[in-house]
Amino acid sequence: MAARFTLADLDAAAALLRRGGVLAYPTEAVFGLGCDPHDQAAFERLFALKQRPPTQGVLLIAADVGQVERYIDRAALPREVFEQVLSSWPGPYTWVFPRSAEVPSWVAGGHAGIALRVTAHAPAAALCRTFGGALVSTSANPHGQPPARSAATVEAYFGEALDGLLDAPLGGQERPTAIRDAISGAIIRG
């Protein structure tokens, strides 16, 4: 069984992430798989667990704007658009921005932008704060399977292959967050 953490064990969960571990953790609607976005080996292990094509990018989740601002190409983003997005955070809103050179190529996949969310979900935000930065966030499921909505489902999907699991409550959302283009407002995932 993967190492199991509670909210009282956030320091240990964050340490696992800093050591290159892949951790499942609760988000607004489903469990996510996460790792340090700058650790390519951890990222590749996460994608192998999901059996997901590497051309598909992932989003980054954070506790505050300071954890994601460096990933946004601010020169390519009108100031009023940025201010509008900021008014939706923290919250269950994922926005795709023009990406800066700080975004690792493996995180963006075949996409020109980067999807970012500053979460209001307390357990996920606490994990990001304890880790000290944004984390990869992709649904905890093998590609093509339904996203895990319980710790038991996460364990059934991944078992020993997963390094750790933060066992804490999901948020109140019924579906994963919508993803919108920050500049055009177009819905990418409803």
N, C-alpha and C positions, 0 to 999 in steps of 0.2 A: 504494500500500500504506500502511496505517496505520503510524504510528510504532511501532517494535518495541522493547520494553525487556526487559532481563534483571534478575535480582535485584540486580546491580551498579549498575543504573540507577534504583533506587527514588526517588531525589531528583527525577529528571527526570519519572518517572511521576506522582509526587505533585504536582509543579508543573503538569503538564498538567491534573490534576483541579482544582487551585486556580484555573486559568484558565478553567474551565467546560468542560473536555473530558470526553468519554465514553470510558472505558477498559474493555477486557475483561481479566479476570484470573482465575487459577485459584482454585477453592475446593475443598472436601472431595471432591466427586464430578464436578463439571462446571465449565466456564468460566462466569463471571458477567459481567454488564455493570454497571458502576458509575459513579457520579458523586457530586459533593457534594450531599447531600440538601437543603441550603439554597439551592441554585442552581436556581431554577425553569426557566430557559432550558435548562440542561444536562439537567435531568430530562425536559423536554418532548422534547428531541432523542433521549434514550434511548428514550422510549416510541415515538417515531416510527420509530426503527430497529427496534424489536421489533414494530411494528404492533399494539400492545397497547391495549385500551380503557383510558382514563384512570380509570375507576371501580375498576380492579383495583389494589390497593395493592402495595407492595413491602416487602421486609424490609431492615433495616439490619444490616450486619456490622461488628464492631469487634474490636480487639485486647485490650481489657480492659473491665471493668465501668464504669470511670470514663467511657468514651467513650459509653455508652448510658444511664447512670442518669438523666440529665436528661430523657430521652424518656418515662420511666415516671411515671404518676400514683401516687406512693407512698401517698397518702391512700386510694386505692381498692384497694390491694393489701395483704392481710394480711402482717405481718412474717414469719411462718413460711413463707408461700408464697415470698416473696422469698429467704429463706435457702435453701429447697429448690432454687430455680432456680440460685442462686449455686453450689451444690454440684455442678451439672452443667456449669459453665463453668470454663475454656474447654473447648469440646468441640463435637461435631456436633449441637447441640441448639438449635432455634429455638423461642422462646416468644412468644406473643402476650400483651401486657400492656394494661391500661388506659393510654391515652396521655395525656401531659401536653400543655400548651399549646405546648411547644417543638417538637412534631412538625409540620412543614409539612403543610398540608391535602393537597397534591398527593402526598405520600409515602403517606399513609394511604388515599387513594382513597375508596371508599365505605364503609370499615371504621371501626368505633368504636375499635378497638385498634391497636397497633403491634407488628409482628413484629421481634424482635431476636435476634441471635446473637453471642456472644463466641466467636470461632473459635480452635481449637487448630491450624489449618492454617498452618504457618509462613509461606509466601509471602503469603497474604491478611492475616495478622496484621501482618507486617512492612510491608505496604502501608498499612494503617490507621494504624500507629504513625508512619510517615514522613509520611503525609498530616496526621496530628494529630487524627483524629476518625473517627467512624463513616462508612461509605460505603453508598450504595444497593447492593443486591445482588439481581439478578434474572438468571435463566439467560440465557446468551448464545445466543439463537436467535430467529428470527422467530416470532411467535405461531403456535402450532400445529405447529411443526417440532421435532424432537428437540433437546435441549440439546447444545451443542458440548462434546465431550470432548477436543478437540485444537485447537492454534493454527491448523492448516490449515483446520479446519471453521469456526472463527471468521472467518477471512479469506474463505472461500468464501461465508459468509452475508452479511457486511457490507462487505467490500472497503474502498474509499476512504471510505465513509460513516462509518467508525469512526475516532476520533481516535488511539487507541493500543491496544496489546496488550502485557500483561505475560506474556512467554513463560517460564513456570516450571511445575514439575510439579503435577499434581492430587494431592489427598489419596487415601487408599486406599478411600474409600466407593464403593460400586457405584451408589447412588442419591442424589439430592439429600436434604438433611436433612429429617427429619420436622418438622412444625410442630404445636405443641401449645398449647392455651390454658393460660396460667400458673395461673389460678384454679381452673378445673374439671379440668384435666389432659386434657380431651378432645382427640383427635387431629383436627387440621384437614386436614393432608396427611400421609399415611403414608409 
